[in-house]
Amino acid sequence: ASIADLGTRDVRSVNDGPTEVSRSGGTVAENAAGAVVGTVSVVDPDAGDTHSFEVSDDRFEVVDGELRLREGVALDHEEAAQIEVEVTATDSGGASISESFTIDVTDVNEGPTDVSMTGGTVAENAAGAVVGTVSVVDPDAGDSHTFEVSDDRFEVVDGALRLREGVALDHEEAAQIDVEVTATDSGGQSVTESFTIEVADV
């Protein structure tokens, strides 16, 4: 038989799975809902093959080659400064490969959310007396705060709301005084709360 008599053979290509998943970028700011973390690319011997992606942490997804937070999802640096995720790329033939990546969650200044006071009573005629203790709730652990009081007879020193040196109050003049205390963090963000100070009769 001649070669011509053998006919033609059907040569079909065999799917080669992806060999690598890589990422560029990898940093996201806290509180940035739906933010892009970086881009994801796949090395696949089959030119033009398509890939679907799965991320081990369901707060993330891959859309149009971008690793991103899902819509409405944001991260908190104070909760976790780094997050480990595994990205799996699967080609059109069902072959897949997984790679692990570390995502850095950067810190962003978050303003204080509350000012509270314990105490709140001062005796009349007690110059420079302490009225109460002031504390601040701030998502940034260890942030420092400066204080301003709406009534300049008062000040906050070392966490104590007090009358300024040489200043005393008179119960007969006012049994209660309303003041606003503003706490400002190191990033310039502030919160203001109102307090009523009782002036006790002596």
MOSUL-V302907 format. One record per run of one state. SS is the DSSP state (alpha for helix, beta for strand, coil for the rest). FROM is the first residue (numbers start at 1). TO is the last residue. Records with the same first field share a line. If there is no record, write none. Layout:
BEGIN
SS->FROM-TO / FROM-TO
END
This chain:
BEGIN
coil->1-2 / 7-17 / 26-26 / 30-35 / 45-50 / 56-59 / 64-65 / 70-81 / 92-95 / 107-111 / 120-120 / 124-129 / 139-144 / 150-153 / 158-159 / 164-175 / 186-189 / 201-202
alpha->3-6
beta->18-25 / 27-29 / 36-44 / 51-55 / 60-63 / 66-69 / 82-91 / 96-106 / 112-119 / 121-123 / 130-138 / 145-149 / 154-157 / 160-163 / 176-185 / 190-200
END
